[in-house]
Amino acid sequence: MNLLNAISIGFKEIWAHKFRSLLTMMGIILGVSSLVAMSALVKGMENGMREALIAIGGLEKVRVEDQDIPTFQLHLAEEAVGTTMNDVYALQQSAPLVTMVTPEMRMRNPVLTRASKAFSPFNCIGTWPNALEMNQHVVEHGRMFNEIDDENANSVCVIGTMIRDELFGSPEKEGREIIPIGEQINLNGQPLTIIGMFQHYESEQDRKIRLLEKGKPKEESGPVRSRGWGGGKGRGGSGIFRWKNVTIYISISMMWLKFRSAQGTYYAADPRLLSRSFKVQTSDF
């Protein structure tokens, strides 16, 4: 039996048993399709997690958060001072494998105002200048505050693009690029000068969605429809990228002297840090 006869017999069998052949073909097609779809889904999730991990600081970053006192240790509450700058200095001096330490002091219920506009950023943080490298931020316009600004507690700040959009208007709505370097805003009534603005952070998926919507014709009128909490998030981004776009950084000295020095119990100074982050040496040899 040659090859042509085998092929001919095969087609005859398929034609003679049409329903069975159709079921077999559908099983093969659906099985391969589901395998390809699952592989693409897992690959997309892996890429998204890798993007978020890099954006938040990488594998070398370790973040220590402040926690509430456990119930069985409440009798020691008066002795618990929390994480302070002394812990940061001790970590710098006694941990040879730690390459960088960054303290963070957060403000409670911050309100940013400019003219008639107001906005409450989720991340209003006093920190050191090395937070730029620790949290993988990139200053696109202006500069980051430096050690001199921190030492003198200068009233300067670096903002994310979402804060710019809320207080000065977004480039998409205004039709022009808006760079508020040198402009003044108020943080809980305290004037701050913007000396830097981070780049706009977004995932690859959000970038593609934004470019796709940018190419579509604008709608004539109608209410703005919300897409819920999933995908896109418009100009603000989603996930860790939105978290970075809504960040405002000031020096930790300014946060301590002008905002936190009278926010503790009974208006006493509150030296506690929100968290401390540090980077450790990699295990590559």
KEKE-3310 file (N, C-alpha, C; in steps of 0.2 Angstrom, whole numbers, plus 5000, padded with zeros to 4 digits):
npx = (5004:5004:5008:4998:4987:4984:4981:4969:4961:4960:4953:4941:4936:4934:4924:4914:4911:4905:4900:4907:4920:4919:4917:4929:4938:4933:4936:4950:4953:4947:4954:4968:4966:4962:4973:4983:4977:4977:4991:4994:4987:4993:5006:5004:5000:5011:5020:5014:5015:5029:5032:5026:5033:5046:5043:5040:5051:5060:5068:5077:5073:5067:5053:5048:5034:5025:5016:5000:5000:5000:4987:4990:5001:4997:4999:5011:5011:5014:5028:5031:5037:5037:5043:5057:5069:5080:5081:5083:5096:5103:5101:5108:5121:5124:5121:5129:5126:5116:5113:5106:5096:5080:5070:5052:5039:5023:5009:4994:4978:4980:4978:4979:4979:4975:4972:4955:4954:4955:4963:4966:4979:4985:4997:5007:5022:5036:5053:5069:5081:5086:5075:5071:5079:5076:5062:5061:5058:5057:5062:5055:5053:5061:5069:5074:5072:5087:5100:5103:5091:5084:5091:5089:5075:5067:5053:5048:5043:5040:5030:5018:5011:4997:4993:4997:4987:4975:4976:4981:4976:4974:4985:4978:4965:4967:4974:4987:5005:5008:5018:5021:5032:5040:5028:5016:5009:4997:4999:4989:4987:5000:5012:5020:5033:5034:5046:5050:5043:5037:5039:5025:5018:5014:5006:5011:4999:4990:4996:4994:4980:4977:4983:4976:4963:4966:4967:4954:4939:4933:4919:4903:4895:4888:4887:4901:4907:4909:4921:4922:4932:4942:4955:4964:4960:4960:4969:4976:4981:4983:4984:5000:5005:4996:4997:5010:5009:5001:5008:5016:5031:5040:5054:5060:5064:5056:5043:5043:5046:5036:5024:5022:5027:5018:5007:5006:5001:4992:4996:5010:5026:5028:5037:5037:5039:5031:5036:5051:5062:5074:5088:5095:5111:5113:5111:5119:5134)
npy = (4994:5010:5028:5036:5028:5026:5039:5041:5031:5036:5048:5043:5036:5046:5053:5043:5042:5055:5062:5057:5060:5074:5077:5072:5081:5093:5091:5091:5104:5112:5108:5112:5125:5130:5127:5135:5148:5147:5147:5160:5168:5165:5170:5183:5187:5185:5194:5206:5205:5205:5218:5226:5222:5227:5240:5244:5243:5231:5215:5216:5225:5228:5230:5237:5238:5248:5241:5237:5236:5219:5210:5203:5210:5222:5228:5233:5245:5258:5258:5255:5263:5263:5263:5273:5286:5283:5269:5268:5273:5264:5253:5256:5256:5244:5233:5226:5220:5228:5239:5251:5263:5269:5280:5283:5295:5297:5308:5312:5312:5321:5337:5344:5360:5372:5387:5386:5373:5356:5342:5326:5317:5300:5296:5305:5309:5311:5310:5303:5309:5298:5290:5291:5282:5270:5268:5267:5278:5291:5307:5317:5330:5345:5343:5331:5334:5338:5334:5346:5353:5345:5346:5359:5360:5364:5372:5363:5352:5336:5330:5318:5314:5313:5321:5333:5333:5334:5347:5356:5353:5341:5336:5331:5336:5350:5351:5354:5353:5352:5358:5360:5366:5376:5382:5386:5377:5372:5363:5356:5369:5374:5382:5376:5374:5368:5358:5347:5334:5318:5306:5300:5285:5269:5253:5241:5237:5247:5257:5254:5254:5267:5273:5268:5273:5286:5287:5286:5294:5309:5309:5317:5322:5320:5310:5306:5290:5278:5265:5256:5247:5240:5237:5250:5263:5276:5292:5290:5278:5261:5249:5247:5257:5268:5271:5276:5287:5296:5301:5312:5319:5325:5333:5323:5330:5342:5337:5332:5344:5354:5347:5335:5338:5341:5332:5321:5311:5320:5332:5331:5329:5318:5305:5294:5283:5279:5268:5259:5256:5246:5241:5226:5216:5208:5190:5185:5178)
npz = (5000:4995:4998:4993:4992:5006:5010:5002:5007:5020:5019:5014:5025:5034:5027:5027:5040:5046:5057:5068:5064:5064:5078:5083:5077:5083:5096:5096:5091:5101:5112:5109:5107:5120:5127:5121:5124:5138:5140:5135:5144:5156:5153:5151:5164:5171:5165:5169:5183:5184:5179:5189:5200:5197:5196:5209:5216:5215:5218:5228:5237:5253:5264:5279:5288:5300:5313:5323:5340:5347:5355:5367:5371:5375:5388:5388:5380:5383:5382:5369:5357:5343:5326:5324:5319:5325:5324:5310:5309:5317:5309:5298:5303:5308:5299:5288:5275:5270:5258:5256:5265:5268:5276:5279:5282:5285:5281:5290:5283:5272:5262:5247:5240:5227:5221:5217:5217:5225:5232:5238:5241:5241:5245:5253:5258:5269:5266:5263:5250:5243:5241:5228:5221:5228:5227:5213:5206:5193:5189:5178:5175:5181:5197:5210:5228:5238:5249:5255:5255:5263:5275:5278:5279:5268:5260:5249:5235:5227:5214:5208:5192:5192:5202:5197:5186:5193:5200:5191:5179:5166:5152:5141:5142:5142:5131:5129:5134:5152:5164:5179:5186:5198:5202:5215:5228:5241:5256:5267:5271:5272:5262:5247:5236:5220:5214:5206:5195:5193:5180:5170:5175:5169:5165:5152:5146:5150:5143:5129:5129:5131:5120:5110:5113:5111:5097:5093:5087:5095:5107:5104:5115:5132:5147:5157:5157:5170:5171:5181:5193:5186:5174:5164:5171:5166:5165:5176:5178:5184:5198:5205:5198:5197:5211:5211:5203:5211:5221:5232:5237:5251:5260:5274:5285:5284:5285:5298:5306:5302:5301:5308:5321:5331:5331:5339:5353:5364:5358:5358:5351:5337:5334:5326:5312:5296:5289:5285:5272:5264:5255:5250:5247:5232:5229:5219:5213)
capx = (5000:5008:5005:4992:4981:4983:4977:4963:4957:4958:4947:4935:4934:4931:4917:4909:4909:4905:4899:4913:4926:4918:4918:4936:4941:4931:4940:4957:4953:4946:4960:4974:4964:4962:4980:4986:4974:4979:4998:4994:4985:4999:5012:5002:5000:5019:5023:5011:5018:5036:5032:5024:5038:5051:5041:5039:5058:5064:5068:5082:5070:5063:5049:5046:5028:5023:5010:4997:5002:4996:4983:4994:5007:4995:5002:5018:5010:5018:5035:5031:5038:5036:5049:5060:5075:5086:5081:5086:5103:5106:5101:5114:5128:5125:5119:5134:5123:5111:5116:5103:5090:5075:5064:5046:5035:5017:5005:4987:4973:4983:4974:4982:4975:4978:4966:4948:4954:4958:4964:4968:4984:4985:5004:5010:5027:5042:5058:5076:5082:5087:5069:5070:5081:5073:5056:5062:5055:5061:5060:5055:5054:5064:5074:5072:5075:5093:5102:5103:5084:5082:5094:5086:5068:5064:5046:5048:5040:5040:5024:5016:5007:4990:4992:4997:4981:4970:4977:4983:4973:4978:4987:4973:4959:4969:4977:4994:5009:5008:5024:5020:5039:5040:5022:5015:5003:4996:4998:4986:4988:5007:5014:5025:5035:5035:5053:5050:5038:5039:5036:5019:5019:5008:5008:5011:4992:4987:4998:4991:4973:4977:4985:4970:4958:4968:4966:4947:4936:4930:4912:4900:4892:4886:4890:4907:4905:4915:4923:4923:4939:4946:4958:4964:4959:4961:4976:4979:4984:4980:4988:5006:5007:4992:5000:5016:5006:4997:5013:5020:5037:5044:5059:5058:5064:5051:5038:5044:5046:5030:5018:5022:5029:5012:5002:5006:4997:4992:5000:5017:5030:5026:5043:5036:5039:5027:5039:5058:5064:5081:5090:5101:5115:5110:5114:5123:5141)
capy = (5000:5016:5034:5039:5024:5027:5045:5040:5027:5040:5052:5039:5034:5052:5054:5038:5043:5062:5065:5055:5064:5081:5077:5072:5088:5099:5090:5093:5111:5115:5107:5116:5132:5131:5126:5142:5153:5147:5149:5167:5171:5165:5174:5190:5188:5185:5200:5211:5205:5207:5225:5229:5221:5231:5247:5245:5243:5226:5210:5218:5230:5225:5236:5235:5242:5248:5237:5238:5231:5213:5211:5200:5215:5229:5231:5236:5250:5264:5257:5254:5270:5262:5264:5280:5287:5279:5262:5268:5274:5258:5248:5258:5255:5237:5228:5226:5218:5233:5244:5258:5263:5275:5281:5286:5297:5299:5313:5309:5316:5327:5340:5349:5365:5377:5391:5383:5366:5353:5335:5322:5312:5294:5295:5311:5306:5314:5304:5305:5310:5292:5287:5291:5276:5265:5266:5267:5284:5295:5314:5319:5338:5348:5339:5329:5338:5335:5334:5353:5354:5341:5349:5366:5359:5369:5370:5361:5345:5333:5327:5313:5317:5313:5327:5338:5333:5337:5354:5361:5351:5336:5338:5328:5340:5356:5352:5357:5350:5356:5357:5365:5367:5383:5384:5385:5373:5372:5356:5358:5376:5376:5383:5372:5375:5361:5358:5342:5330:5312:5304:5296:5278:5265:5247:5241:5236:5253:5262:5252:5256:5274:5275:5266:5278:5292:5287:5286:5301:5311:5309:5324:5324:5314:5310:5302:5284:5275:5258:5252:5247:5236:5240:5256:5269:5283:5295:5289:5271:5256:5246:5251:5263:5273:5272:5280:5293:5300:5302:5318:5318:5331:5330:5321:5336:5347:5333:5332:5351:5358:5344:5330:5339:5342:5327:5315:5311:5327:5337:5330:5327:5311:5303:5287:5282:5275:5262:5260:5252:5245:5236:5221:5214:5202:5183:5183:5177)
capz = (5000:4995:5002:4990:4994:5013:5011:4999:5012:5026:5017:5013:5032:5036:5024:5029:5048:5047:5064:5073:5062:5067:5085:5084:5075:5088:5102:5095:5090:5107:5116:5107:5108:5127:5129:5119:5128:5145:5140:5134:5150:5161:5151:5153:5171:5173:5163:5173:5190:5183:5178:5195:5205:5195:5198:5217:5219:5214:5223:5233:5242:5259:5267:5286:5290:5307:5315:5329:5346:5348:5361:5373:5373:5377:5394:5386:5375:5385:5381:5362:5353:5336:5322:5324:5315:5328:5321:5304:5310:5319:5303:5293:5306:5311:5294:5282:5269:5268:5254:5256:5269:5267:5281:5277:5287:5281:5284:5290:5279:5268:5257:5243:5237:5223:5219:5219:5217:5231:5231:5244:5239:5246:5247:5255:5262:5270:5266:5261:5243:5240:5239:5221:5219:5232:5224:5206:5203:5188:5188:5171:5174:5187:5201:5217:5233:5239:5256:5258:5256:5269:5281:5280:5279:5263:5258:5242:5235:5220:5213:5203:5186:5194:5206:5192:5183:5198:5202:5186:5173:5162:5145:5137:5142:5141:5124:5129:5140:5158:5168:5185:5190:5201:5204:5222:5230:5248:5259:5274:5273:5271:5255:5245:5229:5216:5210:5201:5193:5191:5174:5170:5176:5167:5162:5145:5144:5150:5137:5123:5129:5130:5113:5106:5114:5108:5090:5092:5087:5102:5107:5104:5121:5136:5153:5157:5160:5174:5169:5187:5196:5182:5168:5162:5176:5163:5165:5183:5178:5188:5203:5208:5194:5200:5217:5210:5200:5216:5226:5233:5241:5254:5264:5281:5290:5284:5287:5305:5309:5300:5300:5313:5328:5335:5329:5343:5358:5368:5354:5359:5345:5335:5330:5323:5305:5293:5287:5283:5267:5263:5249:5252:5242:5229:5230:5213:5214)
cpx = (5004:5004:4999:4986:4979:4979:4970:4958:4955:4953:4941:4932:4931:4924:4912:4907:4909:4905:4904:4919:4925:4919:4925:4940:4939:4935:4947:4958:4952:4951:4966:4972:4964:4969:4984:4983:4976:4987:4998:4992:4990:5004:5010:5002:5007:5022:5020:5014:5026:5036:5030:5030:5044:5049:5041:5046:5062:5064:5073:5079:5066:5060:5047:5040:5027:5016:5007:5000:4998:4993:4986:5000:5004:4997:5008:5017:5013:5025:5036:5032:5037:5043:5051:5066:5081:5086:5084:5094:5106:5106:5107:5121:5129:5123:5124:5131:5118:5115:5113:5097:5086:5070:5058:5042:5029:5013:4998:4982:4975:4978:4978:4977:4979:4972:4959:4948:4958:4958:4968:4973:4984:4992:5007:5016:5033:5047:5064:5076:5083:5081:5068:5073:5078:5067:5055:5057:5060:5058:5061:5056:5057:5069:5071:5076:5082:5094:5102:5096:5082:5085:5091:5078:5065:5058:5046:5045:5041:5034:5023:5012:4999:4988:4992:4990:4975:4970:4978:4979:4977:4979:4981:4967:4961:4972:4984:4998:5009:5013:5024:5027:5039:5034:5021:5009:5003:4995:4995:4987:4995:5009:5020:5027:5037:5042:5054:5044:5040:5036:5029:5020:5013:5011:5008:5003:4989:4989:4995:4983:4973:4979:4979:4964:4959:4967:4958:4944:4933:4922:4909:4898:4890:4890:4896:4906:4911:4915:4924:4931:4944:4949:4958:4965:4961:4968:4979:4983:4981:4986:4994:5007:5003:4995:5006:5014:5003:5002:5016:5025:5039:5049:5057:5059:5059:5044:5038:5043:5039:5024:5017:5024:5024:5006:5002:5001:4997:4996:5007:5020:5029:5032:5042:5036:5034:5030:5047:5059:5071:5082:5096:5105:5112:5114:5118:5130:5145)
cpy = (5006:5022:5036:5035:5025:5034:5044:5036:5031:5045:5049:5037:5040:5054:5049:5039:5051:5065:5063:5059:5072:5082:5077:5078:5093:5097:5092:5101:5115:5114:5111:5123:5134:5131:5133:5148:5153:5149:5157:5171:5171:5169:5181:5192:5189:5191:5206:5211:5207:5215:5229:5228:5226:5239:5249:5245:5237:5221:5212:5222:5226:5231:5233:5240:5242:5245:5239:5234:5225:5214:5208:5205:5222:5232:5234:5242:5256:5264:5256:5261:5269:5263:5271:5280:5284:5272:5262:5269:5268:5253:5250:5256:5248:5231:5229:5224:5223:5238:5251:5257:5270:5275:5284:5288:5300:5304:5310:5314:5322:5330:5345:5354:5370:5381:5388:5376:5362:5345:5332:5316:5306:5294:5302:5309:5310:5308:5307:5306:5303:5288:5287:5284:5270:5263:5266:5272:5288:5302:5316:5326:5340:5343:5336:5333:5335:5336:5341:5355:5351:5344:5355:5366:5364:5367:5369:5354:5343:5329:5322:5317:5317:5319:5333:5339:5336:5344:5359:5359:5346:5338:5336:5333:5348:5357:5354:5353:5355:5354:5362:5367:5375:5385:5382:5381:5373:5365:5357:5365:5379:5376:5379:5374:5369:5362:5352:5338:5324:5310:5300:5289:5274:5258:5247:5240:5243:5258:5260:5254:5263:5276:5273:5271:5285:5293:5287:5293:5303:5311:5316:5326:5318:5314:5305:5296:5281:5267:5254:5252:5243:5240:5247:5262:5276:5285:5292:5282:5266:5252:5250:5257:5269:5275:5277:5287:5298:5301:5309:5317:5325:5328:5328:5326:5341:5343:5333:5339:5354:5354:5339:5332:5340:5338:5321:5315:5317:5332:5337:5328:5319:5309:5297:5288:5278:5268:5264:5254:5251:5240:5232:5219:5208:5196:5181:5183:5176)
cpz = (5000:4998:5000:4992:5001:5014:5008:5004:5018:5025:5016:5020:5035:5034:5026:5036:5049:5054:5069:5071:5065:5074:5087:5082:5080:5094:5101:5094:5097:5112:5115:5108:5116:5130:5127:5123:5135:5145:5139:5140:5156:5160:5153:5160:5174:5171:5167:5180:5190:5183:5185:5200:5204:5197:5205:5220:5218:5219:5229:5238:5247:5263:5274:5287:5297:5308:5322:5334:5347:5355:5367:5375:5375:5383:5393:5381:5377:5383:5373:5359:5346:5333:5322:5320:5319:5326:5314:5304:5312:5314:5299:5296:5308:5306:5288:5276:5266:5264:5254:5261:5268:5272:5277:5282:5284:5285:5284:5287:5276:5263:5254:5240:5232:5220:5221:5219:5223:5229:5237:5241:5244:5249:5248:5260:5263:5270:5264:5253:5240:5239:5232:5218:5222:5229:5216:5203:5198:5187:5181:5170:5181:5190:5207:5222:5235:5247:5259:5259:5262:5275:5283:5280:5274:5261:5250:5241:5227:5220:5208:5197:5188:5198:5202:5188:5187:5199:5197:5179:5169:5155:5140:5136:5140:5134:5123:5135:5146:5162:5174:5189:5192:5203:5212:5224:5238:5251:5266:5276:5272:5264:5253:5238:5225:5212:5206:5200:5190:5184:5175:5170:5173:5164:5155:5142:5144:5145:5131:5123:5128:5123:5108:5107:5111:5101:5088:5091:5094:5101:5107:5111:5125:5142:5153:5161:5164:5171:5175:5189:5192:5177:5167:5167:5172:5164:5171:5183:5183:5193:5205:5204:5196:5207:5217:5207:5205:5222:5226:5238:5244:5258:5271:5286:5290:5286:5295:5308:5308:5300:5306:5320:5333:5334:5334:5348:5363:5365:5356:5352:5344:5331:5326:5315:5302:5292:5286:5278:5266:5258:5252:5246:5239:5230:5224:5215:5208)
residu = (MET:ASN:LEU:LEU:ASN:ALA:ILE:SER:ILE:GLY:PHE:LYS:GLU:ILE:TRP:ALA:HIS:LYS:PHE:ARG:SER:LEU:LEU:THR:MET:MET:GLY:ILE:ILE:LEU:GLY:VAL:SER:SER:LEU:VAL:ALA:MET:SER:ALA:LEU:VAL:LYS:GLY:MET:GLU:ASN:GLY:MET:ARG:GLU:ALA:LEU:ILE:ALA:ILE:GLY:GLY:LEU:GLU:LYS:VAL:ARG:VAL:GLU:ASP:GLN:ASP:ILE:PRO:THR:PHE:GLN:LEU:HIS:LEU:ALA:GLU:GLU:ALA:VAL:GLY:THR:THR:MET:ASN:ASP:VAL:TYR:ALA:LEU:GLN:GLN:SER:ALA:PRO:LEU:VAL:THR:MET:VAL:THR:PRO:GLU:MET:ARG:MET:ARG:ASN:PRO:VAL:LEU:THR:ARG:ALA:SER:LYS:ALA:PHE:SER:PRO:PHE:ASN:CYS:ILE:GLY:THR:TRP:PRO:ASN:ALA:LEU:GLU:MET:ASN:GLN:HIS:VAL:VAL:GLU:HIS:GLY:ARG:MET:PHE:ASN:GLU:ILE:ASP:ASP:GLU:ASN:ALA:ASN:SER:VAL:CYS:VAL:ILE:GLY:THR:MET:ILE:ARG:ASP:GLU:LEU:PHE:GLY:SER:PRO:GLU:LYS:GLU:GLY:ARG:GLU:ILE:ILE:PRO:ILE:GLY:GLU:GLN:ILE:ASN:LEU:ASN:GLY:GLN:PRO:LEU:THR:ILE:ILE:GLY:MET:PHE:GLN:HIS:TYR:GLU:SER:GLU:GLN:ASP:ARG:LYS:ILE:ARG:LEU:LEU:GLU:LYS:GLY:LYS:PRO:LYS:GLU:GLU:SER:GLY:PRO:VAL:ARG:SER:ARG:GLY:TRP:GLY:GLY:GLY:LYS:GLY:ARG:GLY:GLY:SER:GLY:ILE:PHE:ARG:TRP:LYS:ASN:VAL:THR:ILE:TYR:ILE:SER:ILE:SER:MET:MET:TRP:LEU:LYS:PHE:ARG:SER:ALA:GLN:GLY:THR:TYR:TYR:ALA:ALA:ASP:PRO:ARG:LEU:LEU:SER:ARG:SER:PHE:LYS:VAL:GLN:THR:SER:ASP:PHE)
# end
